[in-house]
Amino acid sequence: MTTHRHLQLTFGPETVTAPIVYTMGKNYQVIPNIRRANIEQHVGWMVLDLEGEPADLDAATEYLKGLGIEVSSAEGDIVAG
C-alpha cells in the first residue's frame, strides 16, 4: 500500500550539488515531488513529498541521512495545490 511522507531536508556543502533526488527516485522505488526549495552555492533546504511503499520510504530516508543530509518531518508545512 503506497503512502506519502513529507520531509524537510537541509543540505551542507558536501551534498548541495549532488543529484540526490534523481538518485533516490531511481534506486529506492519512491516518487519524489519537490514542493519548495532554496539551494545556494554551499547550503540548501528542500521540502519534499515522497510516495511509495513504507519500506521503500524508510530506505530512501536512510539513504538521505547516510549522505549527511538532515531529515525531519515537514507535516503541516506543505504548499497547497
N, C-alpha and C positions, 0 to 999 in steps of 0.2 A: 504494500500500500504506500503510494507516494505521499510525501508530506513536504511542508515548507519550513525553512529555517531562515531567520532574518539576523544577519550578522553585521557588526561594526568591526572593520579591520583597520589597524594602524600599522603603517609601513615605516621602516627605517631605511637608511641609505643602502643597505645590502640588498634589499628586495624591491625598492621603489621602481626600478626599470625592468624588472623581470616579468615575463608573460604568465603570471601565476593564475589568472582567471582562465585563460585558454588551457593551460596545462592541467589544472584541476578538473575542468569540464571534460577534457579528453581522457584523463586517466582514472577518474573516480565515478563515472556514470551519474553525474549530477548536472542539472541545468542551472547555470548562473544567470542572474539578472542584476546588473549594476543599477541601483536606484539613485545613488548620489555618490560623488567622489570629488576629491580635491587632491591631485597628485602634483607635487612640485619636484624640484631637482633632487632634494635629499630626503624628503619626508612626504607622507601622504596618508589619507584616510579614505575609506570606502564603506558605504552601506550596501550590502549585498544580500539579495534574496536567492536562496538555493532551494531547488526542488529535487527530490529523489527519495529513494528508499532510506529508512532510518540508518541502516548500517553503512550505506554509501555516504550519507551526510556526515556521520561520525568520522569515517575515513578521510573525507575531504577536509573536515575541520582539523583533524590531527595533522594532515599534510601542511596546512597553513601554519599551524603552531610550530611544526618541525622546521619551517623556514625562518622562524623567529618573528613571525607576524603576530601582533597582539590581536586576539579574537575575543569579542564579547557579544552578548545578545543585544540586538537593536530593536527589541519589541517596543511598539508604540512610537517608533521613530522612522516610519516608512512614508514616503510621499504617496498620497492617494492617487489612484488612476491607473 
